[in-house]
Amino acid sequence: MSLYKKFIPSFYYKNIFDIDYRLLKQRGIKSLFFDLDNTIIPNDVAYIDQESLNFLKQLEDDFQVIILSNNSFERVSKAVFGLKFIHLCKKPLKVGIKKALKKFSLDPKECACIGDQLFTDIFGGTRMKIRYTILVLPILLKSDLKRTNFNRKIAKYFINRIKIKDPNRYNLVLREYNEYCNSK
């Protein structure tokens, strides 16, 4: 598989609330890996808001919900209010996703990885052969850390490759995301 293809998400949605979870369940997905920062809450917010927490808890009726974050134990444990999590995942490296798969006895073919970054969340999920990778818009780009801004620059290179090599997939799963990220 060409490297640029590993940056193409399976699906794109504006936010975690818009994802078609019924479709995922019908297709055999049993576990959802959510990124934390700028996927569930802005990077500069300490805790998950009640609406998002209730939503994630409701998803636990049908899925195992696990937060996979590159952030510290202190940040993640305070933010997630009792949800399962793996901190210091080092996405896009395999170590954090491998740890989650092993700790919770999961099959990557029954998992979906959801996040706002192509480089960490989508590429990381694809590298671990997670069945579906789902890209959402970042909640608040201005809250990104410097390393996240760097990751987004790497992603721009791959977005441009995808736009040239696979314009249909670009239009389907990356165009709106790319326009949003470039407008801020």
N, C-alpha and C positions, 0 to 999 in steps of 0.2 A: 504494500500500500504506500503510495506517495505520501510524504510527510504532510503536505498541505491538507490532505484528506482527513487527517487526524484532528484538524481544527474545525471540521464541519459538524455542527451539532445535528442530532437526529431531529430535534424540534426547536422552535423558537416561540416564546410567549412574552408578553409585556411584563408579567410579574408572576409570582408563585400562585396567586389566586386564580389566574386564568388558565392554568395547565389543565388539560383534560385527563384527570386522574382515573376516570371510568375507563378510558381507552387503555391506559397503562395497566390497570387491573385486568381488563379483558385479555391483554397480551401477556399475562403471566408475571407482571412485575409485583414483587412482594416487599421490596425495600426501597426506600427513597433516601438518597444521600443529598442533603442540602448544604450548600455553602452558607456561611453566616453573614459576613460583612458585605454589604451592598446587595445581598440577595434577599435576606430576611430583614435586616436592620441596617441603617447607614453605619459606616465605620466609626462615626463619632457619637453614636448613641450606645449607652451602656447596657440596656435591657430590651428584650423583645417586648413589644407592646401587647396589650391584652388580646386584641383582635388576631394578631399573627399567632400568638401562643394558642389561643382557642382553636384556630384553624389547623395548626400542626397537631394538636392533641386530637382533633376530630379525624385527621388523616390516619392516626394510629389505630382507628377501628378497622382499617383495611390494609395498612402497610406498617412495616417497621420503619420508623422515622429516625434518621441518625444525622446529626450535624457533623460535617467534616470541615474543620477550619484550620487554616495555617497559623492562626493566632494562638496566644499563650493560654495556659490552663486558667489563669486568673480571669482573663477576658471572657473566654468561652463559658466557663462554669457559672459565672455571675449572670451572663446574658441569657442562658437557655432555660432557666427555671425547671430543672429536673428532666429535661429531654436528654436522650442518649447523645453522646458526642465523642469525637476523637479530636484532640487538639494537636497543634504542631504537626499537621499532616504533611507539610512540605510539598504540596501539590505544585507542579505536575509530576513530581517524583512518585514512585509507586508505593513508598513506605506507608503512608497514612491510609490509603485505600486498602492496601494489603492487610494492614492491622485491623481495619473495620471488618473486612471480609472474614478474617480468621476469628476475631473476638466474638462476632455475632453469628458465626457459622453460616455465611451467606454464599450464594452462587452468583457470580457477576452477571450471568444471563437472566437473573431475576431482579436486577437492580437498575435504578435510574439515577443519574448524577445530575443535579440541578444547581446552576450557578450563573453568575453575571460576567465571568471572565473566560474568554476563549483559551488563554494560555494555561491557567491553573485548573479550572473546572472541566472544560470540554476536552482539552488535550489530555489532562490527567485521567479523566474517565475513559477516554478512547484507548489510551495506552494500557489500561488495566482490563480492556475488553468488557467494560460495563455495557450492558445491552443498549440502553438509551442514554444519550446526553442531551440535556435540555438547557438552552440558553435563555436567560431572562435579562431585561434591561437592568443596569445598575440603578439602585434606588436614588443615590445622591453622589454623582461623580466628584463633586468638589470635596467630599469627605475621604476620597482615596488617599492612601499613603503613597509615599514616593516610590516604593517598590511596586505598588499596584500600577502607578502611572507608567513605570518602565515595562511592566508586563503588557499593558495595553498598547504600547508602542510596538512590541514584538508581534502582538496580535494583528496590528494594522498591516504589517508586511504580509501575513498569511491571508488576511481578508482580501487584500489586493490580488494575491495569487489565485484565490478561489474565484474572485470576480472575473478574472481572465480565463481560467481553466474550466470552470464549471458555473457559468452565469445563471443557469436555471436554479441550482442549489443556493447560489448567492442571493438571488431574488427571493427565494422561498424562506430561507432561515437566517440570512445575515444583513440584507439591505437595510431594513428598519433599524436594527441594532447599530450598524455602522453609521448611519445618518445621525442617530441619536448621540452616539459617542463623539462624533465630529462636530456636533452643533453646540457642545458645552464648552 
